[in-house]
């Protein structure tokens, strides 16, 4: 395998634009409008996404990335045969570590948020703001660098060509999240699952590889089918066909946004103003916090615990009626 693993076709001597986003599922999905803006701004370039290898199938569904350079994180090193890079674009963070990583590629142009002295504040390198939505943040950067090329509402990705997981209407319950502070209690998810089945809606439990025990416990409690540790194509297809997705502030919520599927998303330590679904879509956000919680905490955030089962059931009922 070459250093840059092609998703479609070869390089054909095209100049390369390397885009750094070596983060999680939700992080990558919030960057789709910016990636699409890069594709529009650099039509002659080969757009190479530097991200964990597991996101290769997801990048292929975006339709705006030509290749994936496997990179597990910004502590990694570039392969020696990565080749010449014309433009390096930092969609990972505000620097300096991520800026420095891209600078090692010796690109002709480096695009990122201002981080003096490497990137001083200027028209093409705007100042970082901690108080803006993640989608808008990266669109603002790309618009500043290349002109108004981003559509923040364009979160869509293609459905992979895999069969439906269940023949009839079903709701997805996803009890996991990267940190305990963003995990609504599994016992409450079980009550929601039992109610959904009483309404004649089948339930599919999903969970990532690190959440297998949590997902298995929920599936067993309600006698539901599970899709635990599924690959990206199967997970994407499952979300794209779902009648409803119920989850916390985690990657699968962003998949529901990408496919425009009805969702009920429970927020705790982090404000939905920073990471929530797009306004006007078929999404209900429940939040009782003030944004001061720890998104990486080891105990469930009190704001998340204040969201009771009845409130979630009401939101689910409204979403199912309006779909």
N, C-alpha and C positions, 0 to 999 in steps of 0.2 A: 504494500500500500504506500502511495506517495504521501508526502508530508501534508498536503492539502487533499483531503478526500473529496472527490467530486460528487455532487449530488446529481448533476446532469451535464454531460458533455465535457470537453476539455478546455484548456485555457486559451488555445489558439493565439497566443501572443498578446492577449488583452492585458492592459494594465490592471493591477490588483488593488482593490480597496478592502483592507482588513478591518472588520468591525468587532470590537471586544465587548462581549456580554457573557462572561463565564459565571453564570449564576443559576438560579432555580427555574422551575417551570413557569410560575407566575411572573417572575422577572422577565423572562424571555418573551412571554406573550404581551406584556405591557409595552415592549419595544417594537412590536410589529409595525405600527404606523410610522415610526422613525426609520425602520429598516426599509419600508416601502418608499419613504421619502428619499432615502439614499439611492435606492434603485432608480428612481425617477431623475435624480440630480446627476447621476453618473451612469448614463446609459451605455457608455463604451467600456465601462470597467467590469471586471469580474468581482462580484461582491462575495467576500469570504467571511463567514461568521466564525469567530473564535469563541468556542463554547464547549461545555462538556460533551463527550462523544454521544451520550445517550439522547441528546436532543437532535441528532441527525435526521430522524424521521419527521420530527416536528418542523425543522427548517425546510424540509422538502415540501411540506404542506403550505408554507407561507407564499410560495410563488414569487419571492423577491430576493432569494439568496441562491447563489450559484454553487457554493461549496462550503463545507464545514472543515475548519481546522480544529481538531480535538484539543481542548485545553481545559483541564479540570479546575483551574482557578488562577488567580493572579500571582500565586507563588510558584507556578510552573515556569518552565523555560521553553522557548521556541525551538523547534527542530532545526538542525543545521541546514537542511535543504529546503527551507520554506520559500526561498527565491525572493526576487525584487518586489517591493511593496511601494506603490505610488502614493496611496492615501491611507492613513491609519486613523480610525474613528473610535473614540472612547465613549461607548454607551454603558460602561460598567460603573463608573463612579466619578468623583470630583477630583481625583488625584491626591497626592503625587504618585502613589505606587502604581496605579493603573496607567497613568501617563508615562511613567518611566518604562513600564513593560512594553508599551507600543513604541516608544522612542528607540528601543533596542533594535527595531526592525529597520531603522534608518529611512523612514518614509520621506518622500518629497514634501508632504503636507501632513500635519497632525491636527486633528479636530477634537476639541474637548472643552470642558468648562474651564474658566480661568483658574490658573494655579501658578501664580508668579513664583519664580521668574520664568519657568518653562513656557507658560501660556499666560501672558498678562491680560488683564481685563480689556476687552475691545469689542468691536462690533461682531467679530467672528467668534469670539471666545467670551460668551456672557458669564455673569456671575452665577454661582450655584445658589439656589434657594431651597431651604429645607422644607418649605411650607407649600409645595405645589404637588399636584397629582403626578404620579410616576409616568403616566402616558404623556401628559403635557410637557413634563420636564425635558424629555428626550426629543420631542417634536420641536420645542423651542430651540434646543441646541442645533438641530439639523437645519431648521429654518434660518437661524442666524448665520450658519456657515455657507449655505447654498441657496438661500432665497426661500420663499414660501412654497415649500414642496410637500409638506406633511398634512394629512387629514387625520386628526386625533380620533375620529370616530371609526376609522377603517381598521378594525381589529380582526377582520375575517380571516379564517384559514380554511383550506379545503377539507372535506371529509375523506378519510382514507378509504380505499376500496376493499373493505372487509364486511362480512355479513352482520346483520343486526344481532345483538346479543340476546334479546327477548322479542317475541313476535308482537306482543300487545303493548299498550301504554305502560310506562314504568317510571318510577322516580328513583333518582340516585341519592343515597345517603353516604356522605363521606365524613367520617368522624375524626380523621387525622389532620394534622398540621405539623409543620417542621418543629414547633416548640409547644411544650405543654401549656403555656400561657394562652395559646390560641385554640385550644381543644375544648369545645363544649362537652360536658360529661356524656359518656357513651350511654348511660342509663336514660338520659333524656332523648338521645337519638332513638333509642329503642321504643320509647313511647310514641315518638313521631312515626316510626316505621309501622307500629301496630295500628295507628290511626289511618295511615295511608292504605294499608291492606283492607281495613274495614270499609274504605271508600271504593274498593275495587281496583286500586292501583297497585301493581306489583312493585316490589322494592329490589333494587340492585345495590349492594354495598360495595364501595370501592375503597381501596387503601393502597398506599405506596409500599414498597418493600420494607421500609423501616416501621411501618404501621400495621404489619400483618396480624399481630396479636390483637390489636384494637379492632381491626376490621372483622376478624374471625369471631370475636366475642359478640359484636353487634349482629352479624349474620346469624349466629347460632341463637341469639336471644329472640329474634323475630322470625326465624325459619326462612330467611331470605337467601337468594342466590348471591354469590360474591364474585368480585373481579379484583382479586388482591394481587398486587405486584405485576399487573398487566403491562405489556409493552405500550408504547405511545400510540401506535395505530389502533389497537383495541380500545384503549381508554378514550381516545378522541372520537372514535365511532360511537362508543357508548354514550358519551355526553351529547354528541350531535343529534342522536335519536331520542333523547330523554324528554319526557313530558315535564319534568321538574328536577332541579338539582338543589339539594339542601346541604350546606357545608359551612365551614368557618372561613376565616380570612386566609386562604391558601390557594395553591395553583389551580385546582379544579374549578374554582369560582371564575378564574380568568378564561378557562376553556368554555364555560357556559356563556361568557360574554362574547368570545370569539365566534361561537355558533349561534348566538342570539337565542339561547334556550332559557325558558323561565327558571329563575333561581331565587332562593331565599338564603341570604348570606349573613352570617352572624359574626359581628366584629366585637373585639374586646379591647386589647391594649392600644391598637392603632386606629386612627380615624379613617373612616371610609373616604374622606375628602382627599386622602393621600393614595389609597389603594383600592377604592371601591369600584364597582361596575359603572359603565357609562350611564349618564342620565338619559331618561326617556326610553330605556330598554325594558324588557320584561323581567326586571330584577327588583326584589325587595331587600333592602338593607336594614338590619336590626342592630342598634348600637345604643348603649347607655353609658358610654365612657366619656373621658375628657382628653384623651390622647396622651396621657402621662404614664401609661402602663409600660411594662417591659415586654416587647414583642418576642424576646428570646428567653423569657422567664421559665422557671422550673415548676411553677404552680399555676393553676388556672386563674386568669385575670378576674378580679372581682366584677368588673363591668360585664364580662361574658357570662358570669354566673347570675347576674341580675336579669338576664333574658330567660323567662320561664317557658315551659312547654306550651302552655295555652297561647302565648303570643306567637310562637312559631307555628302552631297549628292554624291559627287565624290567617297568618301570612301565606301558608301553604294552600289553604282553602281558596283564598282570593286569587292566587296565581293559577291554580287548576281551573277555576271558573273562567278566567280571562284568556287562557291559552286557546 
